[in-house]
Amino acid sequence: MGDPAETPAVNIDQIVLPSPEDVPEEILRTEIIFDARSPLDGSPLSPADYAQLQTELAAPQTTLTLNSEIRYIIFLLQARRAFKPVIPFLP
């Protein structure tokens, strides 16, 4: 490896900075969006409509329900698991 004295020094003029017209990402994240588009079909929406659509999309659409026979089988399997340590000869 080389000596630190042999490594070239970086001149402050050589450092590349972003252009003044370039808006930082931190500022872009805090900007308020006034013209929104629907994520479903791309149609223009008002901010209120966009917020309402986002809440509707975030809410679960369907509720999952099991057949009553499957629920009963799951109950029997859980009961079997509970009784297995007490009654070891259960199949």
Secondary structure, DSSP 8 states (H G I E B T S, - for coil): ---TTTS----GGGS----TTS--HHHHHHS--SSEE-TTT--EE-HHHHHHHHHHHHS--------HHHHHHHHHHHHHHHHTTTSTT--
